[in-house]
Amino acid sequence: MMSGWHGYRTKSICGMLGRFRLHSKPPNISRIVLGLYIHDAELAKLHHHEPLLRHSLSRLPQISSNELFAASTANSWKTLMIRSRYQPPSPAHTNLCSSTPEFASLGMLESVSALAREEFPDVLQCHTLLTTWYTQYALVYKPASWLSLLILWHSIFMSLHVDFNILELALGRDGDQASQKALPHAQKWIHSPDAKRCLLHAMLLQNHCESLPMGTESAIHLPLSLYHCGIVWAAFMCFSEQNSDAIIVDAADYLQFEELHLSGAGDLMNFGVLVPSRLALGSVFRVVGLLQRIGHWKISKSLASTLLGIIETREYL
């Protein structure tokens, strides 16, 4: 009798361990695939080319909750599986926002970022995806995680309204000849509504970075997002007028861009009337300081040096 009970118990444990090993593989693979999508989007931004993968929210893999993914024993995995039996892992593209892991939200934003990097991006579609994402996931995550995601959100909006490759060329990335060729495009952009829109997003992005708690792990998108913020400020520093005809950003500009009503246009109202060319130099130095404080992402130090190099080449500053 007892030997039969022990045999049943052994089979039960072995069966549970077998199911644990079997079901622990797909979540790992799904997160690896999602990580590849994220890296593809980041590399596309860094090197100014189209993404290598075909991005869309419907292509993103399903991933399990953080707790289920982190289950270290068969017993803890079984308990979490029973608890979530009627609440299956949410696809990254559904509306089950409260159970969507932060990694899935990051994957969604990075896929929109990749769509913005295509040769002929659908700007309106990207706007819709970004505003929908914001309304679905606001207040779902802890403050530090939400700030980190918002930094990427602002960065994507900026990339929809400026060609960072053109700005970098105009700022001297590839030498004087390339700079002179790109300069008219950069100067035309500086006087456009798109430039003001990017500047407002850059200000909010910078504020979010400065509001991150000390010791917060820096996300993969943080260095490049900050760098793009610095490039926008550097463009205003180098290409806008320093006289009475200088570009001005005021309350009317704060309110004309719909997405800023979601992300804190009220905070921007406190700044009053801004003359970006007068604030640009100090703002670039603040971005450099933020980049230099990022711990183990070596790229952040290189990006900070690039921004400092732009400042050093402007003899009149």
C-alpha positions in Angstrom: 0.0 0.0 0.0 2.7 2.5 1.0 4.9 1.4 -1.8 2.1 2.1 -4.2 1.6 5.6 -2.7 5.3 6.4 -3.0 5.3 5.2 -6.6 2.3 7.4 -7.4 4.0 10.4 -5.6 7.3 9.8 -7.5 5.5 9.7 -10.9 3.6 12.8 -9.9 6.8 14.7 -9.1 8.6 13.4 -12.2 5.6 14.4 -14.3 5.5 17.9 -12.8 9.3 18.3 -13.4 8.9 17.1 -16.9 6.1 19.7 -17.6 8.2 22.4 -15.9 11.2 21.7 -18.2 8.9 21.4 -21.2 7.0 24.6 -20.6 10.0 26.7 -19.4 11.6 26.6 -22.9 8.9 28.5 -24.9 8.9 31.6 -22.6 12.7 31.8 -22.8 12.6 31.6 -26.6 9.7 34.1 -26.8 11.7 36.6 -24.8 14.8 36.0 -26.9 12.8 36.7 -30.1 11.4 39.9 -28.5 14.9 40.9 -27.5 16.0 40.5 -31.1 13.2 42.8 -32.3 14.3 45.4 -29.7 18.0 45.2 -30.7 17.1 45.4 -34.4 15.1 48.6 -33.7 18.0 50.1 -31.7 20.6 49.3 -34.3 18.4 50.8 -37.0 18.3 54.1 -35.0 22.0 54.0 -34.3 23.1 53.4 -37.9 20.4 55.4 -39.7 19.1 52.5 -41.8 15.9 50.5 -42.1 15.3 47.7 -39.7 16.4 44.2 -40.8 13.3 42.5 -39.4 9.7 43.1 -40.5 8.1 44.9 -37.5 4.5 45.1 -36.6 2.7 44.7 -33.3 0.9 41.6 -34.5 4.3 39.9 -35.1 5.5 40.3 -31.6 5.7 37.0 -29.6 3.6 36.2 -26.6 5.5 36.3 -23.4 4.6 35.1 -19.9 4.4 37.2 -16.8 7.6 38.2 -15.0 6.7 36.0 -12.1 6.1 32.9 -14.2 9.2 33.5 -16.2 11.3 33.9 -13.0 9.9 30.7 -11.4 13.0 28.8 -10.2 11.4 25.6 -9.0 8.7 23.2 -10.3 6.5 23.8 -7.3 6.5 27.6 -7.6 5.9 27.3 -11.4 2.9 24.9 -10.7 1.4 27.3 -8.2 1.6 30.3 -10.6 0.3 28.2 -13.5 -2.8 27.1 -11.4 -3.3 30.8 -10.4 -3.2 32.0 -14.0 -5.0 29.0 -15.6 -7.9 31.2 -16.5 -5.7 34.2 -17.2 -3.3 33.1 -20.0 -0.2 35.1 -20.9 -1.2 38.2 -22.7 0.0 38.8 -26.3 2.1 42.0 -26.5 -0.5 43.5 -28.9 -3.7 43.0 -26.9 -5.5 45.2 -24.5 -4.8 43.1 -21.4 -2.7 46.0 -20.1 -2.6 45.3 -16.4 -1.0 41.9 -17.0 1.4 42.9 -19.8 5.0 42.7 -18.6 7.2 45.9 -19.0 9.4 44.0 -21.4 6.4 43.5 -23.7 5.6 47.2 -23.6 9.2 48.0 -24.4 8.9 45.6 -27.4 5.8 47.4 -28.6 7.4 50.8 -28.5 10.6 49.6 -30.2 8.5 48.1 -33.0 6.8 51.5 -33.5 10.3 53.0 -33.5 11.3 50.5 -36.2 8.2 51.5 -38.3 9.4 55.1 -38.0 12.8 54.1 -39.4 11.3 52.7 -42.7 12.1 54.5 -45.9 8.5 55.9 -46.2 7.1 55.7 -42.7 3.3 56.1 -42.1 3.6 59.0 -39.6 -0.1 59.1 -38.9 -0.2 55.4 -38.1 2.8 55.7 -35.8 1.1 58.7 -34.0 -2.0 56.6 -33.5 0.0 53.6 -32.2 1.9 55.8 -29.8 -1.1 57.7 -28.4 -3.1 54.4 -28.1 -0.2 52.8 -26.2 0.0 55.8 -23.8 -3.7 55.7 -23.0 -3.7 51.9 -22.5 -0.6 51.7 -20.3 -0.6 54.9 -18.2 -0.5 54.1 -14.5 0.0 50.4 -15.1 3.7 50.3 -14.2 5.8 51.5 -11.3 6.9 55.2 -11.6 10.6 54.4 -12.5 9.5 51.9 -15.2 6.9 54.3 -16.6 9.4 57.1 -16.8 11.9 54.8 -18.6 9.2 53.8 -21.2 8.1 57.5 -21.6 11.7 58.4 -22.5 11.5 56.0 -25.5 8.0 57.3 -26.3 9.2 60.9 -26.6 12.2 59.7 -28.6 10.0 58.0 -31.1 7.9 61.1 -31.6 11.1 63.1 -32.2 12.3 60.6 -34.8 9.0 61.0 -36.7 9.6 64.8 -37.1 13.3 65.1 -37.8 15.9 63.3 -39.8 18.7 62.8 -37.3 21.1 61.7 -40.0 20.7 65.1 -41.7 21.2 67.0 -38.4 24.3 65.0 -37.6 25.7 65.6 -41.1 25.0 69.4 -40.7 26.7 69.4 -37.3 29.9 68.0 -38.9 29.8 64.2 -38.4 31.3 63.4 -41.8 33.4 66.6 -42.4 33.0 70.1 -43.8 31.8 69.1 -47.3 29.0 66.9 -46.0 28.1 69.5 -43.4 27.7 72.3 -46.0 25.5 70.0 -48.2 23.2 69.2 -45.3 23.2 72.7 -43.8 20.3 74.2 -45.8 18.1 71.2 -44.8 18.9 71.7 -41.2 18.3 75.4 -41.2 15.0 74.9 -43.0 14.0 72.4 -40.4 15.0 74.7 -37.5 12.3 77.2 -38.6 9.5 74.6 -39.0 6.8 73.5 -36.6 8.4 70.1 -36.6 11.5 71.6 -34.9 9.4 73.1 -32.1 7.6 69.8 -31.7 10.9 67.9 -31.3 12.2 70.5 -28.9 9.2 70.1 -26.6 9.6 66.4 -26.6 13.3 66.8 -26.0 12.6 68.9 -22.9 10.1 66.4 -21.5 12.5 63.5 -22.3 15.3 65.3 -20.4 13.0 66.0 -17.4 12.1 62.3 -17.3 15.7 61.3 -17.3 16.5 63.7 -14.5 13.6 62.3 -12.5 14.7 58.7 -12.6 15.6 57.5 -9.1 19.3 57.1 -8.3 20.4 53.5 -8.9 17.8 52.8 -11.5 19.1 50.3 -14.1 19.5 52.1 -17.4 17.4 50.7 -20.2 18.9 49.8 -23.6 17.2 52.8 -25.2 18.3 55.4 -22.8 21.7 56.4 -24.2 20.5 56.9 -27.8 17.3 58.7 -26.6 19.4 61.2 -24.6 21.8 61.6 -27.5 19.0 62.5 -29.9 17.7 65.0 -27.3 21.2 66.5 -27.3 21.3 66.7 -31.1 18.1 68.6 -31.2 19.5 71.1 -28.7 22.8 71.3 -30.6 20.9 72.1 -33.8 19.1 75.0 -32.1 22.5 76.1 -30.7 24.3 76.1 -34.0 21.6 76.9 -36.6 19.1 79.4 -35.0 19.6 83.1 -34.8 21.0 84.7 -31.7 19.4 88.1 -32.4 15.9 89.6 -32.1 14.7 87.3 -34.8 15.5 84.2 -32.7 13.0 81.4 -32.7 10.5 81.6 -29.8 8.4 78.8 -28.2 5.4 79.9 -26.3 2.0 78.7 -24.9 0.5 78.4 -28.4 3.2 75.9 -29.4 2.7 73.9 -26.2 -1.0 73.3 -27.0 -1.0 72.7 -30.8 0.5 69.2 -30.6 -2.1 66.7 -29.4 0.2 64.1 -27.9 1.6 66.6 -25.5 -1.8 66.9 -23.9 -1.2 63.3 -22.8 2.4 63.5 -21.6 2.5 66.8 -19.7 1.9 69.9 -21.7 0.8 71.5 -18.4 4.3 71.0 -17.0 5.7 72.8 -20.1 3.3 75.7 -19.5 5.3 76.5 -16.4 8.4 77.4 -18.5 6.6 80.4 -20.1 8.1 81.8 -23.3 11.3 80.1 -24.4 14.1 81.2 -26.7 15.8 77.9 -27.5 19.0 79.3 -28.8 19.7 80.9 -25.4 19.1 77.7 -23.5 20.7 75.3 -26.0 24.3 75.3 -24.7 23.4 74.7 -21.1 20.9 72.0 -22.1 23.6 70.2 -24.2 25.9 70.1 -21.2 23.1 68.8 -19.0 22.5 65.9 -21.6 26.3 65.2 -21.6 26.2 65.0 -17.8 23.3 62.6 -17.9 25.1 60.4 -20.5 28.3 60.3 -18.5 26.5 59.1 -15.4 25.1 56.1 -17.1 26.9 53.1 -15.7 27.8 50.1 -17.9 26.5 51.2 -21.3 29.9 52.1 -23.0 28.0 53.7 -25.9 26.8 56.5 -23.6 30.3 57.7 -23.0 31.0 57.7 -26.8 27.8 59.7 -27.4 28.6 62.2 -24.7 32.1 62.7 -26.3 30.3 63.3 -29.7 28.2 66.1 -28.2 31.2 67.6 -26.5 33.0 67.6 -29.8 30.1 69.5 -31.4 30.5 72.2 -28.7 34.2 72.4 -29.1 34.1 73.0 -32.8 31.9 76.1 -32.4 34.5 78.8 -31.7 31.9 81.5 -31.1 30.3 79.8 -28.1 
